[in-house]
Amino acid sequence: MDDAFTLLRQAVDLVPEGAVTENGVTVGDVREDIGRQEWEMVLGLLIEFGDAHPISPAFWELLAEAARQMMLDRGRRWCEWRGWEAQHGTIRVTLSLAAADESGRRSAFAGDGRLRPMWDIGNRTTDGERELSIARLWVEFAEELGPGETADVRLAPLRPEQWRHLKSGDVITMYEARPVAGTATVIEVLPPQQYG
């Protein structure tokens, strides 16, 4: 197994040569940071490239392993998450959690992809009953989300093919137990990435 620094060098080679981040950073800039051994900065910049340009799941695997070796647990989970999205597509929603007195949830949950609630996305069983689907969620731009709060989140369905009918503006419902835990409005549905 290569060390984290070798993995980052390999990952930068997978970024399209003319790619630029939203902040104007180029692939050449990242190579200079590698030369200065700014490893955590390099990881962050490579993540920015991956967020701005379609890059293969192999890129995300390299970054996830590098982050693991650097003991950056949240960074590792994010890179694994993005690799999953590259293969299966992206679903983003604005989620509003029910207040503590309206649901079973009394405290905030970590927003790093470990929570796997059930969702009513409009599917029905063969006998017409509501069919709930499972999807992990990642809270964007926040470490956690608590009762009564609203945030944009990304969903990683256990069975992505069941979610393909969703489109922007659809409203779906989150469940953790009997009462509704929250409602979400779909803001973006992207197919798996095309790269090559």
N, C-alpha and C positions, 0 to 999 in steps of 0.2 A: 504494500500500500504506500502510495506517495505521501509525502508530508503536505501540510496545508499550503505551504508556500509554492510548492510544485503544482498543486492542484489549481491555485489561483493563476499561475502562469499558463497552465493548459486552458483554463476557462477564458482568459483574455484572447486566446487564439481563436475561440469560437464566435467572438463578437465580430459582426461585419466591419471591415476595415474603415469604411466611411461613416460609421455610426457616431452619433453625438447625443449626449444626455440633454435633458431639458435645460440644464445649467451651462451648456456649451462645452462640457468635458469630452475630449476625444479619446480614442483608443491609445494614441501616442501619449497622452497625459497619464493614462493608467499605467502604461509601461514605465514611464518615468517614476511614478509612485512605487512601482515594484522595485525599481533600482534603488530607491531610498528605503526600502523595506517598511513601507507604511501599510502593513498587512490589513489591519482593520479598515483603514480608509479604502484600500483596494477592494475589499469585499463589498463595502457599501456602494462604491462606484459601479462595480460589476452588477450589483442588484439593480441599480438605476438603469443601466443599459438593458438589462433583461425586462424591466418594466416598460421601457420605451420602444423596444424592438422585438419582433418574434425571434426567439432563440430556442434551440432544441432542448428537450428534457435533459440531455446529457450535460448541458451547461449548468442547469440547476442542480443536478446530482453532484457535480464537482464543487459547486459553491456550498451545498449542504454538508458535504464531507469536510470541506475546509473549515466551515463554521463550527462543526462538531469538534474538530481537533483544536480549534482556538477557544473552545469552551464558551461559545456564544450560542446558548441554547435557543433563545427566541429567534435569532438569525437562522439557525439550522432549520427550525420548524417553518419559518417563512420561505426558505429556499425549497424545502420539500413541498410546501403548499403550492408554490409557483410552478414547480415541475409537474405537479398533478394537474394544474390548470392548463399548462401547455399541451398536455395529452387529452384532457377531457372538456376543456372550455371553461368559461368564467361566468358565474352568476353573481351579480351585485344587487343588493337590496338596501333600502332604508328601513331599518328595524326599529319599531317603538315597543319597548317592553311595557307590559302592564304594571301598574303600581303594586307595591307590596301587599296592600289590602285587597287587591283584585286577583292575585295569582298566588301560587304556592312559594314563589321565590321571595326570600327575605334579604338576600345579600347579592352583591355583584359577583359575576363570574369572570374568570380570566378569558381574555379575547383572543387567545393564541391558537385556536383551532382544535382544542381538546373537547369542548362541549359538543354533544351530538344530539340535539333535540329532534323531535318529530315535527313534520310540516304537513299541513293540508294544502296541497297545490292543485286541487281540483280533480284528482284522479278518483275513480270509483272501482270497486270490486265488480266481479261478473254479476253479482246479485244486487248491484246498485248502491251498496254501502260505501261510505267515505273510506278511502284508503290513505293512511298516513305514510309519509316517506321520511327517511332519515337523511340528514345532512349536517356535517360539521360546519361550524361558522368561525370566521376570523373577523374581528372588529378592526376596521381601518382607523388608524390614527389615534388609538386609545389602547391602554393596557387591559382595561376591563369595562364591563357594562353592567349597570345595576337597575333595579326596579324603577320604572317611570322614566328611564332615559332613552334617548334616541340616537342612533348612529348608523353610518353606512357600514355594511358588513358584506363579506364574500362568503358564498356557500359552496361546499364541496359535497355533493350528494353521494350517498352510498351506491345508488344506481342511477348514474347520470342520464341514461336513456329515458327514464321516467319524467325528466324535467325539461325535455327538449321543446315542449309546447309553450313554455313560458315566454312572455315578451314584455317589453317595457310598459309599465302602467298596471300590470296584473297585481292583484293583492293576494298574498298568501298568509297563512296563519301558523304560528309556532306554538307547539305544545311541549311541556315537560311533564305534565301530569294531567289531571282532569280539567282544571280551568285553563282557559287560553293564557299563554305566557306572553304573547306579543303578536303584533301584526306587522307585516312588511310589504312594501311596495317595490316591485322589481324596477330597477333603474338601468340595468344593462345585462344583456345575455350575449356572450361571445362564443363562437364555435371553437373547437380545438385549433391551435395555431398551425399555420402552414409555414414551414421553414425548410431551408435546404441550401 
